[in-house]
Amino acid sequence: MDDHDVGGDSARLRYLDHEGAIVKPLPGALANRDLLIRLYRAMTLTRTFDAKIIALQRTGQIGTYASTLGQEAIGVGLGSAMRREDLLLPAYRDTAAQLLRGVTLCEQLLYWGGDERGSDFAGPREDFPICVPVGSQYCHAVGVATAFQLRHQPRVAVVTGGDGSTSKGDFYEALNLAGAWRLPVVFVINNNGWAISVPLERQSGTTTLADKAKAGGFPGVRVDGNDVIAVHAVVGEALDRARAGDGPTLVEALSYRLGDHTTADDAGRYRDPDEVSRHWAEDPLVRLRNYLVTGHGWRKDDEESLLEECSATIEAAVAEYQAIPPAAPEAMFEHLYETLPLALVAQRDDLARRLRR
């Protein structure tokens, strides 16, 4: 396979190979069967939900959606490593991390259905909403981390993005300030090899994306992003480092985007199908499931029960989502400003008049 084979030497750390065999002794806490099953359940729920939401999009019940297919271990690994008091600033491919943080399936459906009430999380109230502009979330994270530092709070800002976002100026500005001020922030880069249709080798001249941390003067580490155990361990260490006052870390998690960039994309126009087929061998769910089978007695009926549970949970969330009345048209003016500018007041009033007619 090419350099993006996440199971090869290009990965800085991994505990499980493609087949789910242990290649490095597991950290003590991550050898726990209950925790591993929790991680596997989270990845399975994410993948099942991913398939359902794409089906809803194809039938016009959801808007454009960014699939997490093949990249579930990154979100589950980082989400499970965070503490409740930490704060997540997600990009648009972080369904798994958000679900672990307490964002509900219904809130996810609302958001991707174009309803901003889906960003009003009932659980993680201070987590930021999904950031669609590429790269601006890094500057937001630096601001959050600065607040934590000034308040002497033992909290960490965790910000995520794709490999393409590391080519933006916002990213470098954020790295510079995070390093200069030794801020409690962890940058997690999902290097899935493609910035929409642009392969990594055409967007960056660095040997690794982790090397970009050198410009900020702090550590950059690489991890097999399809090994949820490795992601959890590396992000956990970075969080501990930040919480202790030792500054930021950049984590480059190598994975692969098995699906299209979004449901508005057709990756078949620019990717060789053989390349995609090769990367299915790195499937993070198969890897952990194989380990659970050989090392922890995971059985066929356990798998079937989990799939049934995930399916039922998702169908209930879909029913809840479909029963929610659409937001009023005037809602587009809410939550934009503390005081609505006069130009928007005029537009809102004009809309109200039209609706009354």
VOBABA-902267 format. One record per residue (C-alpha): residue number from 1; x, z, y. Coordinates in steps of 0.05 Angstrom, whole numbers, plus 32768, in hexadecimal, padded with zeros to 4 digits. Layout:
REM VOBABA-902267
(NUM; (X; Z; Y))
...
END
This chain:
REM VOBABA-902267
(1; (8000; 8000; 8000))
(2; (8014; 7FFA; 8049))
(3; (802E; 8031; 8076))
(4; (7FE6; 8047; 8082))
(5; (7FE1; 805D; 8039))
(6; (7FD2; 80A5; 8049))
(7; (7FEA; 80BD; 8006))
(8; (802F; 809F; 8010))
(9; (806D; 80B8; 8033))
(10; (804E; 80A8; 8077))
(11; (8024; 80E8; 8071))
(12; (8048; 8127; 8088))
(13; (8020; 8157; 805D))
(14; (7FF0; 8153; 8022))
(15; (7FDD; 8181; 7FE9))
(16; (7FB4; 8151; 7FBE))
(17; (7FC6; 810A; 7FAB))
(18; (7F94; 80D1; 7FA6))
(19; (7F7D; 80E8; 7F61))
(20; (7F74; 8130; 7F76))
(21; (7FB3; 814B; 7F55))
(22; (7FD9; 8183; 7F78))
(23; (801B; 816B; 7F95))
(24; (802A; 81AA; 7FBD))
(25; (8015; 81F2; 7FB0))
(26; (7FD4; 8201; 7FD6))
(27; (7FD5; 8236; 800D))
(28; (7FB7; 8277; 7FF3))
(29; (7F74; 8274; 8017))
(30; (7F6B; 822A; 8006))
(31; (7F71; 8236; 7FBC))
(32; (7F2E; 825B; 7FBE))
(33; (7EF9; 8236; 7F96))
(34; (7EBF; 824B; 7FC4))
(35; (7EE3; 8230; 8002))
(36; (7EF5; 81EF; 7FDF))
(37; (7EAD; 81E5; 7FCA))
(38; (7E97; 81F3; 8011))
(39; (7EC6; 81BD; 802A))
(40; (7EAE; 818D; 7FF5))
(41; (7E66; 819B; 8005))
(42; (7E73; 818E; 804F))
(43; (7E94; 814B; 8040))
(44; (7E5C; 8137; 8010))
(45; (7E26; 814A; 8043))
(46; (7E4A; 8122; 8078))
(47; (7E50; 80E4; 804C))
(48; (7E08; 80E8; 8035))
(49; (7DF0; 80F1; 807D))
(50; (7E1D; 80B7; 8092))
(51; (7DFA; 8088; 8061))
(52; (7DB5; 80A0; 8077))
(53; (7DC2; 8099; 80C1))
(54; (7DDC; 8052; 80B7))
(55; (7D9D; 8041; 8091))
(56; (7D74; 805D; 80CA))
(57; (7D9C; 8034; 80FC))
(58; (7D90; 7FF5; 80D4))
(59; (7D45; 8001; 80D8))
(60; (7D46; 800F; 8123))
(61; (7D3C; 805A; 8120))
(62; (7D82; 806C; 8139))
(63; (7DB0; 804B; 816C))
(64; (7DF7; 8035; 8163))
(65; (7E1D; 8065; 8135))
(66; (7E66; 8071; 8125))
(67; (7E6F; 807B; 80DB))
(68; (7E9E; 80B0; 80BE))
(69; (7EA4; 808D; 807B))
(70; (7EE8; 809E; 805B))
(71; (7EFB; 80CD; 8093))
(72; (7ED1; 810A; 8081))
(73; (7F0E; 8135; 806F))
(74; (7F27; 8135; 80B7))
(75; (7EE7; 8151; 80D5))
(76; (7EDB; 8182; 809D))
(77; (7F23; 8199; 809D))
(78; (7F27; 81A7; 80E7))
(79; (7EE0; 81C2; 80ED))
(80; (7EEB; 81F4; 80B5))
(81; (7F2D; 820B; 80D2))
(82; (7F10; 821C; 8117))
(83; (7EF5; 825F; 812A))
(84; (7EB0; 8267; 8147))
(85; (7ECD; 827A; 818B))
(86; (7EF7; 823A; 818F))
(87; (7EDB; 81FD; 81B1))
(88; (7ED5; 81B6; 8197))
(89; (7ED9; 8179; 81C4))
(90; (7EC4; 8141; 8194))
(91; (7ECB; 80F6; 8197))
(92; (7E95; 80CA; 8178))
(93; (7EAC; 80CE; 8130))
(94; (7EA9; 8119; 8125))
(95; (7E67; 8124; 8101))
(96; (7E88; 814E; 80CC))
(97; (7EAA; 817E; 80FD))
(98; (7E6B; 8185; 8127))
(99; (7E41; 8196; 80EA))
(100; (7E72; 81CC; 80D6))
(101; (7E71; 81E7; 811C))
(102; (7E26; 81F0; 8118))
(103; (7E0A; 81B1; 8137))
(104; (7DCC; 81A1; 810E))
(105; (7DBB; 8160; 80EA))
(106; (7D7E; 8158; 8116))
(107; (7DA8; 815F; 8155))
(108; (7DD7; 812A; 813A))
(109; (7D9B; 80FC; 812D))
(110; (7D80; 8109; 8173))
(111; (7DC2; 80F8; 8193))
(112; (7DCD; 80B8; 816C))
(113; (7D85; 80A6; 8179))
(114; (7D93; 80A5; 81C3))
(115; (7D75; 80E9; 81D3))
(116; (7DA4; 8117; 81FA))
(117; (7D7F; 8154; 81E1))
(118; (7DAB; 814A; 81A5))
(119; (7DE6; 8161; 81CF))
(120; (7DC4; 81A3; 81E0))
(121; (7DE1; 81C6; 81A3))
(122; (7DBC; 8203; 818B))
(123; (7DFA; 821C; 8167))
(124; (7E3E; 8210; 8189))
(125; (7E24; 8215; 81D0))
(126; (7E68; 820B; 81F1))
(127; (7E80; 81D0; 81C6))
(128; (7E81; 8190; 81EE))
(129; (7E52; 8156; 81E0))
(130; (7E6C; 8118; 81BE))
(131; (7E9B; 80F2; 81EB))
(132; (7E90; 80A7; 81E9))
(133; (7EC1; 8091; 8220))
(134; (7F03; 8088; 81FC))
(135; (7F37; 80BD; 820D))
(136; (7F15; 80E5; 8245))
(137; (7F08; 811F; 8216))
(138; (7F53; 8130; 8216))
(139; (7F52; 8142; 825F))
(140; (7F13; 816B; 8255))
(141; (7F36; 8191; 821D))
(142; (7F71; 81A1; 824A))
(143; (7F40; 81BD; 827E))
(144; (7F1E; 81E8; 8249))
(145; (7F61; 8201; 822E))
(146; (7F77; 8212; 8275))
(147; (7F38; 823D; 827E))
(148; (7F47; 8261; 823C))
(149; (7F8E; 826E; 8253))
(150; (7F7A; 8288; 8298))
(151; (7F46; 82B6; 827A))
(152; (7F78; 82CF; 8245))
(153; (7F47; 82BC; 820F))
(154; (7F62; 82B2; 81C8))
(155; (7F3C; 8271; 81C1))
(156; (7F53; 822A; 81B3))
(157; (7F38; 81E6; 81CA))
(158; (7F38; 81B3; 8192))
(159; (7F32; 816B; 81A8))
(160; (7F2B; 812E; 817C))
(161; (7F35; 80E3; 8184))
(162; (7F47; 80A4; 8160))
(163; (7F8A; 8080; 815E))
(164; (7F73; 8050; 8194))
(165; (7F66; 8089; 81C5))
(166; (7FB0; 809B; 81C4))
(167; (7FBE; 805B; 81EA))
(168; (7F96; 8073; 8226))
(169; (7FB4; 8093; 8264))
(170; (7F85; 80CF; 825E))
(171; (7FA8; 80E1; 821D))
(172; (7FEE; 80E2; 823A))
(173; (7FD8; 8109; 8278))
(174; (7FB8; 813D; 824B))
(175; (7FF6; 8142; 821F))
(176; (8022; 814C; 825C))
(177; (7FF9; 8184; 827A))
(178; (7FEC; 81A6; 8237))
(179; (8036; 81A8; 822A))
(180; (804B; 81BD; 8270))
(181; (801A; 81F7; 8271))
(182; (801F; 8208; 8227))
(183; (7FD3; 8205; 8221))
(184; (7FAB; 821C; 81E4))
(185; (7F94; 81D6; 81CF))
(186; (7F99; 81AF; 818E))
(187; (7F96; 8163; 8190))
(188; (7F7C; 8145; 814E))
(189; (7F86; 80FA; 8149))
(190; (7F5F; 80D5; 8114))
(191; (7F8F; 809C; 8105))
(192; (7F62; 806F; 80DD))
(193; (7F8C; 8032; 80EA))
(194; (7F5C; 800C; 8117))
(195; (7F47; 8011; 8160))
(196; (7F08; 7FE8; 8154))
(197; (7F29; 7FA5; 8142))
(198; (7F6F; 7FB5; 8159))
(199; (7F9F; 7FCE; 8123))
(200; (7FCE; 8008; 8133))
(201; (800D; 7FDE; 8133))
(202; (7FF2; 7FB5; 816D))
(203; (7FDF; 7FF0; 8199))
(204; (801B; 801E; 8194))
(205; (8066; 8016; 818D))
(206; (8072; 805D; 8174))
(207; (8085; 8068; 812C))
(208; (804F; 809D; 8126))
(209; (8019; 80B5; 8155))
(210; (8032; 80FC; 8149))
(211; (8072; 80E7; 816D))
(212; (8049; 80E2; 81AD))
(213; (8049; 812D; 81B1))
(214; (8093; 812B; 81C3))
(215; (8081; 8113; 8208))
(216; (805A; 8153; 8212))
(217; (8091; 817F; 81F6))
(218; (8069; 819C; 81BC))
(219; (8063; 8190; 8171))
(220; (8042; 8154; 8152))
(221; (8033; 8156; 8107))
(222; (8019; 8123; 80D6))
(223; (7FE8; 8134; 809F))
(224; (7FC4; 810D; 8068))
(225; (7F80; 8108; 8089))
(226; (7F5E; 80FA; 8046))
(227; (7F75; 813D; 802A))
(228; (7F44; 8170; 8047))
(229; (7F70; 81AA; 802F))
(230; (7FAC; 818F; 8056))
(231; (7F83; 8182; 8095))
(232; (7F66; 81C9; 8092))
(233; (7FAB; 81E7; 8089))
(234; (7FCE; 81BF; 80C0))
(235; (7F97; 81C8; 80F3))
(236; (7F93; 8212; 80E1))
(237; (7FDE; 821A; 80EF))
(238; (7FD7; 81F6; 8131))
(239; (7F9C; 8223; 8145))
(240; (7FC4; 8261; 8134))
(241; (7FFF; 8247; 815D))
(242; (7FD2; 8239; 8199))
(243; (7FAF; 827C; 8193))
(244; (7FF2; 82A0; 8193))
(245; (8005; 8281; 81D5))
(246; (8036; 824E; 81B8))
(247; (8014; 8212; 81D6))
(248; (7FF5; 81D1; 81BE))
(249; (7FFE; 81A7; 817F))
(250; (7FED; 815F; 8171))
(251; (7FD4; 8152; 812A))
(252; (7FD4; 810A; 8113))
(253; (7FA6; 8104; 80D7))
(254; (7FAF; 80C3; 80B1))
(255; (7F70; 80A6; 8094))
(256; (7F4C; 8063; 8090))
(257; (7F0B; 8049; 80AC))
(258; (7EE8; 802F; 806E))
(259; (7EAC; 8016; 8096))
(260; (7EA0; 7FF1; 80D7))
(261; (7EB6; 8010; 8119))
(262; (7E6C; 801C; 8128))
(263; (7E2B; 7FFE; 8111))
(264; (7E34; 7FCB; 814A))
(265; (7E74; 7FB2; 812A))
(266; (7E85; 7F82; 80F1))
(267; (7ECA; 7F95; 80D7))
(268; (7EC8; 7F5A; 80A8))
(269; (7EDA; 7F2D; 80E3))
(270; (7F1F; 7F4C; 80EB))
(271; (7F31; 7F73; 80AC))
(272; (7F45; 7F5A; 8068))
(273; (7F14; 7F73; 8033))
(274; (7F4E; 7F7F; 8003))
(275; (7F6C; 7FB0; 8035))
(276; (7F2B; 7FD8; 8038))
(277; (7F26; 7FD7; 7FEC))
(278; (7F6C; 7FF4; 7FE4))
(279; (7F5B; 802E; 8012))
(280; (7F1E; 8042; 7FE9))
(281; (7F52; 805F; 7FB9))
(282; (7F5F; 8095; 7FEE))
(283; (7F17; 80AC; 7FF1))
(284; (7F1A; 80F6; 8008))
(285; (7EDB; 8109; 7FE2))
(286; (7EF3; 80EE; 7F9F))
(287; (7F36; 8110; 7FA9))
(288; (7F19; 8156; 7FB3))
(289; (7EE3; 814C; 7F7E))
(290; (7F17; 8139; 7F4B))
(291; (7F3E; 8178; 7F5B))
(292; (7EFF; 81A3; 7F56))
(293; (7EF0; 8185; 7F12))
(294; (7F36; 8190; 7EF5))
(295; (7F47; 81D1; 7F19))
(296; (7F05; 81F5; 7F25))
(297; (7ED4; 81DF; 7EF0))
(298; (7EA8; 81B3; 7F1C))
(299; (7E75; 8193; 7EEE))
(300; (7E47; 8157; 7EF0))
(301; (7E0A; 8183; 7EFB))
(302; (7E2D; 81A5; 7F35))
(303; (7E38; 8161; 7F54))
(304; (7DF0; 814B; 7F49))
(305; (7DD5; 818C; 7F66))
(306; (7E00; 8184; 7FA4))
(307; (7DE9; 813D; 7FAF))
(308; (7DA1; 8151; 7FA7))
(309; (7DAA; 818B; 7FD7))
(310; (7DCC; 815F; 800C))
(311; (7D96; 812A; 8005))
(312; (7D5E; 815C; 800D))
(313; (7D80; 817C; 8049))
(314; (7D88; 8139; 806B))
(315; (7D41; 8121; 805C))
(316; (7D26; 8161; 807B))
(317; (7D50; 8156; 80B9))
(318; (7D38; 810E; 80BF))
(319; (7CF0; 8124; 80BA))
(320; (7CFD; 8158; 80F1))
(321; (7D1D; 8123; 811C))
(322; (7CE5; 80F1; 8113))
(323; (7CB1; 8125; 8125))
(324; (7CD0; 8134; 8169))
(325; (7CAB; 8110; 81A2))
(326; (7CD7; 80E3; 81CC))
(327; (7CF2; 8101; 820C))
(328; (7CCD; 80F0; 824C))
(329; (7CEA; 80B5; 8273))
(330; (7CFA; 80E4; 82AD))
(331; (7D2A; 810A; 827F))
(332; (7D60; 80D7; 828F))
(333; (7D68; 80FA; 82D3))
(334; (7D70; 8140; 82B6))
(335; (7DB2; 8164; 82AB))
(336; (7DDA; 8133; 82D4))
(337; (7DE8; 815C; 8313))
(338; (7DDB; 81A2; 832B))
(339; (7DB8; 8181; 8367))
(340; (7D9F; 813B; 835B))
(341; (7DBB; 810A; 8390))
(342; (7D88; 80EB; 83BE))
(343; (7D92; 80A6; 83A1))
(344; (7D7F; 80BF; 835C))
(345; (7D46; 80E9; 8378))
(346; (7D29; 80A8; 8394))
(347; (7D31; 8086; 8350))
(348; (7D11; 80C1; 832C))
(349; (7CD6; 80C1; 835C))
(350; (7CCD; 8076; 8355))
(351; (7CCC; 807D; 8309))
(352; (7C98; 80B4; 830F))
(353; (7C6B; 8088; 8339))
(354; (7C71; 804E; 8308))
(355; (7C60; 807C; 82CE))
(356; (7C22; 8096; 82F2))
(357; (7C0A; 804F; 82FB))
END
